[in-house]
Amino acid sequence: MNFRKDINEQSIGFQMAPMVDIIFLLLIFFIAAAVYSQWESKLEIKVPTADSGLDRARYPGEAIINIDKNGKYFLNSVEYSAERLESLLSRLSKTYPDQPVVIRPDKATDCRYLIKVIDICAKTDIANLSFATVKEDVKATK
């Protein structure tokens, strides 16, 4: 018996609509990634200068603590009190033991606010600390 005599033998061909969908999804992903990577520089913080100041790549999941000149603490662009910052960093260090933390103090920040953040990191067992600086000849806010 011939069961295939009524079947149409045309090929479907290359479908363009799924390829356009994939391109748009990739475009949205890269735009969102670019926006999230720029959020930390939106706070008007001018970090101190240093001869060895480098603009290094960010690590995935790294926590960035900004300290403005008035002594306010910002973790990933959200303002927190010192007590709330300590509880968040405590939970973070329990969940991710080797969590990288970057401290970005404003160059006009009083030293006691910076010491408070370092003390909070020591209490919460965060040892992977680094400080954000820029080279002396760089004029832009980092």
VMD Tcl script that draws the C-alpha trace (Angstrom):
set ca {
  {0.00 0.00 0.00}
  {1.14 3.46 -0.79}
  {0.29 5.77 2.11}
  {2.44 8.68 0.90}
  {0.83 9.63 -2.43}
  {-1.23 12.53 -0.98}
  {1.59 14.07 1.07}
  {2.96 17.43 -0.15}
  {6.75 17.16 -0.60}
  {7.64 20.88 -0.30}
  {10.34 21.79 2.20}
  {9.58 24.34 4.89}
  {12.76 26.37 4.32}
  {14.60 28.77 6.57}
  {12.41 30.52 9.16}
  {13.39 34.14 9.75}
  {10.98 35.00 12.61}
  {12.73 32.85 15.29}
  {16.10 34.30 14.30}
  {14.78 37.86 14.70}
  {13.39 36.92 18.13}
  {16.78 35.59 19.23}
  {18.57 38.72 18.01}
  {16.15 40.97 19.93}
  {16.56 38.90 23.09}
  {20.35 39.17 22.86}
  {20.08 42.90 22.28}
  {17.86 43.34 25.36}
  {20.25 41.25 27.45}
  {23.30 43.33 26.51}
  {21.48 46.63 27.00}
  {20.34 45.55 30.47}
  {23.86 44.38 31.35}
  {25.30 47.73 30.27}
  {22.75 49.64 32.36}
  {23.44 47.58 35.49}
  {27.21 47.98 35.14}
  {26.85 51.80 35.12}
  {24.60 52.14 38.18}
  {27.40 52.44 40.71}
  {28.88 55.52 39.07}
  {25.56 57.39 39.21}
  {26.11 58.28 42.85}
  {28.04 61.51 42.84}
  {31.03 60.04 44.64}
  {34.54 61.15 43.76}
  {36.84 58.38 44.94}
  {40.35 59.19 46.19}
  {43.31 59.19 43.83}
  {46.26 56.82 43.97}
  {49.30 56.13 41.80}
  {48.22 52.51 41.41}
  {44.53 53.27 40.79}
  {43.16 50.85 38.22}
  {39.80 50.59 36.48}
  {39.47 46.85 36.88}
  {36.69 44.61 35.68}
  {33.87 43.87 38.10}
  {33.41 40.40 39.52}
  {30.02 38.75 39.21}
  {28.03 39.27 42.39}
  {30.48 41.65 43.99}
  {28.97 43.95 46.60}
  {29.82 47.62 46.25}
  {29.57 49.78 49.35}
  {29.54 53.51 48.59}
  {30.15 56.06 51.34}
  {29.19 59.61 50.47}
  {30.74 62.72 51.98}
  {27.93 62.96 54.56}
  {28.60 59.46 55.88}
  {25.63 57.70 54.28}
  {26.14 54.07 53.32}
  {24.91 52.67 50.00}
  {25.05 48.97 49.15}
  {24.48 48.41 45.43}
  {22.94 51.90 45.12}
  {20.47 51.51 48.01}
  {20.97 53.57 51.19}
  {21.25 51.61 54.47}
  {22.00 52.41 58.09}
  {25.14 50.93 59.65}
  {23.09 48.34 61.58}
  {21.15 47.23 58.50}
  {24.36 47.11 56.47}
  {25.89 44.83 59.11}
  {22.93 42.43 59.01}
  {22.98 42.32 55.20}
  {26.71 41.69 55.06}
  {26.36 39.01 57.73}
  {23.78 37.14 55.65}
  {25.88 37.67 52.54}
  {29.03 36.23 54.11}
  {27.14 33.18 55.43}
  {25.68 32.49 52.01}
  {28.86 33.26 50.03}
  {31.95 32.83 52.25}
  {34.46 34.44 49.87}
  {32.22 37.31 48.77}
  {34.16 40.19 47.16}
  {33.32 43.63 48.57}
  {34.46 46.94 47.09}
  {34.42 50.02 49.29}
  {34.04 53.33 47.41}
  {34.42 56.22 49.83}
  {34.12 59.79 48.66}
  {37.43 61.63 49.00}
  {35.72 64.13 51.33}
  {34.38 61.36 53.61}
  {35.39 61.49 57.25}
  {37.69 58.61 58.16}
  {35.39 57.34 60.92}
  {32.74 56.28 58.37}
  {35.30 54.29 56.41}
  {36.60 52.64 59.59}
  {33.00 51.76 60.54}
  {32.51 49.88 57.25}
  {35.84 48.07 57.65}
  {34.82 47.13 61.19}
  {31.45 45.84 59.95}
  {33.23 43.72 57.34}
  {35.56 42.31 59.99}
  {32.62 41.45 62.28}
  {30.80 39.67 59.48}
  {33.88 37.65 58.36}
  {34.29 39.38 55.01}
  {37.97 39.32 54.17}
  {37.88 39.89 50.41}
  {37.94 43.71 50.56}
  {39.20 46.21 48.04}
  {39.04 49.99 47.80}
  {38.10 51.95 44.71}
  {40.61 54.59 43.59}
  {41.47 56.40 40.38}
  {44.79 57.45 38.94}
  {45.87 60.95 39.73}
  {45.74 62.23 36.16}
  {42.16 60.98 35.60}
  {39.73 63.88 35.91}
  {36.47 61.94 35.50}
  {34.38 60.77 38.44}
  {34.73 57.05 38.99}
}
mol new
graphics top color blue
foreach p $ca { graphics top sphere $p radius 0.5 }
foreach p [lrange $ca 0 end-1] q [lrange $ca 1 end] { graphics top cylinder $p $q radius 0.2 }
display resetview
